[in-house]
Amino acid sequence: MNPNLNRREFLATTATLAAGLSLGSSPNARGAPPAEAGFQTKLRKALIMNQPTEEGLKKLKDAGYDGVEAGILKPPAAEKCRAIADQLGMKIHSVLRGWAEFNSSDPGKVQQTFAVTEDALRAAQAFGADAVLLVSCRIGGMKMPRAWEFLLEFDEKTGHLSRVTCGDNAPFADYIKAHNHAIDTSREAVQRLIPLAEKLGVVITLENVWNNLWVKPAHFRQFVASFGSPWVKAYFDIGNHVKYAPPEEWILTLGPLLSKLHAKDFKLSESDPAGNGKFVNIREGSVRWPVVRQALERVGHNGWLTIEGGDCSLEEHNKRLDLIIAGK
């Protein structure tokens, strides 16, 4: 996969992916999936469990899962959870750090959020996890383009935005300024975290999730790639970005920068010109899961697919993950 995939190449690739799918398979089919014939990549199934317990991990294992994503615990507590997971043949693969405030105007808040992120990296090592999910900051409260209006122009070296849509960009000057500030402060903080991540053997996986930042695949890729470090990669939530660009476009653009995946679905509203909608259970929304699976195969992605949200039973979520992994 060419990491600098342009728009024409992307359209050709997605057309090829879609054409290669079996049109006779319903995206909401139920029942046992067929074997993963034809797929070389392997995906493992997980759920989020803030503090893994023996009882909780046993339930997940019995339901067909391979592991969990945990919250931030003190290293001694995390080590106990790891021992339980190891005993059951389960894996705690990641730590959910979540929102940080690296772009805050309050130096105290910046330092506090930095310290919590360091704690998350140490917890991950104790859990035996190889990654921490980090949302570096968020912006809002100013005029922004609607989801379908975004058309970004940015400096390939700094990532700084110069335009965010067609036509007059003056109404979005505050957004552009806030976004560029978030880029600079996030880069500075993550750069400071890399030595600790390397020492602990834990990857910092960046996620841009409903924070009004890096709303297009090429821009997010530029930011993640700008670190030039194997200790900084992308954590892509498949459902969170549907209103900005199809998930397969994000996957094809990020390519080898992908580290982890959240399985989530989002149903776009046809009557909403802003391009909004609502979160729904996986395989009930606007995500073209067979195309997503083919895109993951195309970029050679192996790794974890972790359910986030939804109100299905453990067993039903597991069945749906199996169908997704099988390319159905």
WOCOR-V642223 format. One record per pair of residues at least 4 apart in sequence whose C-alpha atoms are under 7 Angstrom apart, sorted by the first residue. I is the first residue (numbers start at 0). J is the second residue. If there is no record, write none. Layout:
((I | J) (I | J))
This chain:
((0 | 254) (0 | 298) (2 | 252) (2 | 253) (2 | 254) (4 | 8) (4 | 9) (4 | 252) (5 | 9) (6 | 10) (7 | 11) (8 | 12) (9 | 13) (9 | 248) (10 | 14) (11 | 15) (12 | 16) (13 | 17) (14 | 18) (15 | 19) (16 | 20) (16 | 290) (16 | 293) (17 | 290) (24 | 327) (26 | 282) (26 | 327) (27 | 282) (32 | 321) (32 | 322) (32 | 325) (33 | 325) (34 | 325) (35 | 325) (38 | 296) (40 | 296) (40 | 299) (40 | 300) (40 | 301) (41 | 301) (41 | 302) (42 | 301) (42 | 302) (42 | 303) (42 | 304) (42 | 324) (43 | 65) (43 | 302) (43 | 303) (43 | 304) (44 | 64) (44 | 65) (44 | 66) (44 | 303) (44 | 304) (44 | 305) (45 | 64) (45 | 65) (45 | 66) (45 | 67) (45 | 68) (45 | 303) (45 | 304) (45 | 305) (45 | 306) (46 | 66) (46 | 67) (46 | 68) (46 | 305) (46 | 306) (46 | 307) (47 | 67) (47 | 68) (47 | 69) (47 | 307) (48 | 67) (48 | 68) (48 | 69) (49 | 69) (49 | 70) (50 | 69) (50 | 70) (51 | 55) (51 | 56) (51 | 69) (51 | 80) (52 | 56) (52 | 80) (53 | 57) (53 | 83) (54 | 58) (55 | 59) (56 | 60) (56 | 84) (57 | 61) (58 | 62) (59 | 63) (59 | 64) (60 | 64) (60 | 65) (62 | 313) (62 | 314) (62 | 317) (63 | 317) (64 | 317) (65 | 89) (65 | 90) (66 | 89) (66 | 90) (66 | 91) (66 | 92) (67 | 90) (67 | 91) (67 | 92) (68 | 91) (68 | 92) (68 | 93) (68 | 94) (68 | 95) (69 | 91) (69 | 93) (69 | 94) (69 | 95) (70 | 94) (70 | 95) (70 | 96) (71 | 94) (71 | 96) (71 | 119) (71 | 122) (72 | 76) (72 | 77) (72 | 122) (73 | 77) (73 | 122) (74 | 78) (74 | 121) (74 | 122) (74 | 125) (75 | 79) (76 | 80) (77 | 81) (77 | 122) (77 | 125) (77 | 126) (78 | 82) (78 | 125) (78 | 126) (79 | 83) (80 | 84) (80 | 126) (81 | 85) (81 | 91) (81 | 126) (81 | 127) (82 | 86) (83 | 87) (84 | 88) (84 | 89) (84 | 90) (85 | 89) (85 | 90) (91 | 126) (91 | 127) (91 | 128) (92 | 128) (92 | 129) (93 | 123) (93 | 128) (93 | 129) (93 | 130) (93 | 131) (94 | 119) (94 | 123) (94 | 130) (94 | 131) (94 | 132) (95 | 131) (95 | 132) (96 | 116) (96 | 119) (96 | 131) (96 | 132) (96 | 133) (97 | 132) (97 | 133) (97 | 134) (98 | 133) (98 | 134) (98 | 135) (98 | 136) (99 | 112) (99 | 134) (99 | 135) (99 | 136) (100 | 108) (100 | 109) (100 | 112) (100 | 135) (100 | 136) (101 | 109) (101 | 112) (101 | 135) (101 | 136) (101 | 184) (101 | 185) (101 | 188) (102 | 136) (102 | 180) (102 | 181) (102 | 184) (102 | 185) (103 | 108) (103 | 109) (105 | 109) (106 | 110) (107 | 111) (108 | 112) (109 | 113) (110 | 114) (111 | 115) (112 | 116) (113 | 117) (114 | 118) (115 | 119) (116 | 120) (117 | 121) (118 | 122) (119 | 123) (119 | 131) (120 | 124) (120 | 131) (120 | 196) (120 | 201) (121 | 125) (122 | 126) (123 | 127) (123 | 128) (123 | 129) (123 | 130) (123 | 131) (123 | 201) (124 | 128) (124 | 199) (124 | 201) (129 | 200) (129 | 201) (129 | 202) (130 | 201) (130 | 202) (130 | 203) (130 | 204) (131 | 202) (131 | 203) (131 | 204) (132 | 203) (132 | 204) (132 | 205) (132 | 206) (132 | 234) (133 | 203) (133 | 204) (133 | 205) (133 | 206) (134 | 205) (134 | 206) (134 | 207) (135 | 185) (136 | 181) (137 | 210) (137 | 211) (137 | 212) (138 | 177) (138 | 210) (138 | 211) (139 | 211) (141 | 173) (141 | 174) (142 | 170) (142 | 171) (142 | 174) (143 | 171) (143 | 174) (144 | 148) (144 | 149) (144 | 164) (145 | 149) (145 | 273) (146 | 242) (146 | 243) (146 | 273) (146 | 274) (147 | 243) (147 | 273) (147 | 274) (148 | 164) (149 | 163) (149 | 164) (150 | 163) (150 | 164) (150 | 165) (151 | 160) (151 | 162) (151 | 163) (151 | 164) (152 | 160) (152 | 161) (152 | 162) (152 | 163) (153 | 158) (153 | 159) (153 | 160) (153 | 161) (154 | 158) (154 | 159) (154 | 160) (155 | 221) (158 | 221) (158 | 222) (159 | 179) (160 | 175) (160 | 179) (162 | 168) (163 | 168) (164 | 168) (168 | 172) (171 | 175) (172 | 176) (173 | 177) (174 | 178) (175 | 179) (176 | 180) (177 | 181) (178 | 182) (178 | 212) (179 | 183) (180 | 184) (181 | 185) (182 | 186) (183 | 187) (184 | 188) (185 | 189) (186 | 190) (187 | 191) (188 | 192) (189 | 193) (192 | 196) (193 | 197) (193 | 230) (194 | 198) (195 | 199) (196 | 200) (196 | 201) (196 | 202) (196 | 203) (196 | 230) (197 | 201) (197 | 230) (202 | 230) (202 | 231) (203 | 230) (203 | 231) (203 | 232) (204 | 231) (204 | 232) (204 | 233) (204 | 234) (204 | 258) (205 | 232) (205 | 233) (205 | 234) (206 | 233) (206 | 234) (206 | 235) (207 | 212) (207 | 213) (208 | 239) (213 | 218) (213 | 219) (214 | 243) (215 | 219) (215 | 243) (215 | 244) (216 | 220) (216 | 249) (216 | 252) (217 | 221) (217 | 252) (218 | 222) (219 | 223) (220 | 224) (220 | 253) (221 | 225) (223 | 231) (223 | 232) (223 | 233) (226 | 231) (232 | 256) (232 | 257) (232 | 258) (233 | 256) (233 | 257) (233 | 258) (234 | 257) (234 | 258) (234 | 259) (234 | 260) (235 | 259) (235 | 260) (235 | 261) (236 | 260) (236 | 261) (236 | 262) (236 | 263) (237 | 246) (237 | 260) (237 | 261) (237 | 262) (237 | 263) (238 | 262) (238 | 263) (238 | 264) (238 | 265) (238 | 286) (240 | 244) (240 | 246) (241 | 245) (241 | 246) (241 | 265) (242 | 267) (242 | 274) (242 | 275) (244 | 248) (245 | 249) (246 | 250) (246 | 291) (247 | 251) (247 | 290) (247 | 291) (247 | 294) (248 | 252) (249 | 253) (250 | 254) (250 | 294) (250 | 295) (251 | 294) (251 | 298) (253 | 257) (254 | 298) (255 | 298) (259 | 302) (259 | 303) (259 | 304) (260 | 303) (260 | 304) (260 | 305) (261 | 304) (261 | 305) (261 | 306) (261 | 307) (262 | 304) (262 | 305) (262 | 306) (262 | 307) (263 | 280) (263 | 281) (263 | 306) (263 | 307) (264 | 278) (264 | 279) (264 | 280) (264 | 281) (264 | 282) (264 | 283) (264 | 284) (264 | 285) (264 | 286) (265 | 276) (265 | 277) (265 | 278) (265 | 279) (265 | 284) (265 | 285) (265 | 286) (266 | 276) (266 | 277) (266 | 278) (266 | 279) (266 | 284) (266 | 285) (267 | 274) (267 | 275) (267 | 276) (267 | 277) (267 | 285) (268 | 274) (268 | 275) (268 | 276) (271 | 275) (279 | 283) (279 | 284) (279 | 309) (280 | 309) (280 | 310) (287 | 291) (288 | 292) (288 | 323) (289 | 293) (289 | 323) (289 | 326) (289 | 327) (290 | 294) (291 | 295) (292 | 296) (292 | 323) (292 | 324) (292 | 326) (293 | 297) (294 | 298) (295 | 299) (295 | 300) (296 | 300) (311 | 315) (311 | 316) (312 | 316) (313 | 317) (314 | 318) (315 | 319) (316 | 320) (317 | 321) (318 | 322) (319 | 323) (320 | 324) (321 | 325) (322 | 326) (322 | 327) (323 | 327))
